[in-house]
Amino acid sequence: MPLSYVNYLLESSDSSDHRFESLTSREMEILTLLSKGATNKEIANQLYLSEGTVRVYLTNIYSKLGVNSRSKAMLLLK
């Protein structure tokens, strides 16, 4: 990913601290595993969920964080 694109994403996002407050404990758990590089399948296995359920959680997380991808969500964690 080009550095200019990363800078653009960081500049275009406002303060994200308040965004994390809206996440449930389960969503934070999934986001933490995601930040460690876990795949949907690995998250599902570790949390005893189906992969479909993990996808639904991720969709909700992305919506609450105001992002539309795994990459953008991970950038907010830094």
RAMODA-V350408 format. One record per run of one state. SS is the DSSP state (H for helix, E for strand, - for the rest). FROM is the first residue (numbers start at 1). TO is the last residue. If there is no record, write none. Layout:
# RAMODA-V350408
{{SS & FROM & TO} {SS & FROM & TO}}
This chain:
# RAMODA-V350408
{{- & 1 & 2} {H & 3 & 12} {- & 13 & 16} {H & 17 & 21} {- & 22 & 24} {H & 25 & 35} {- & 36 & 39} {H & 40 & 47} {- & 48 & 50} {H & 51 & 65} {- & 66 & 69} {H & 70 & 76} {- & 77 & 78}}
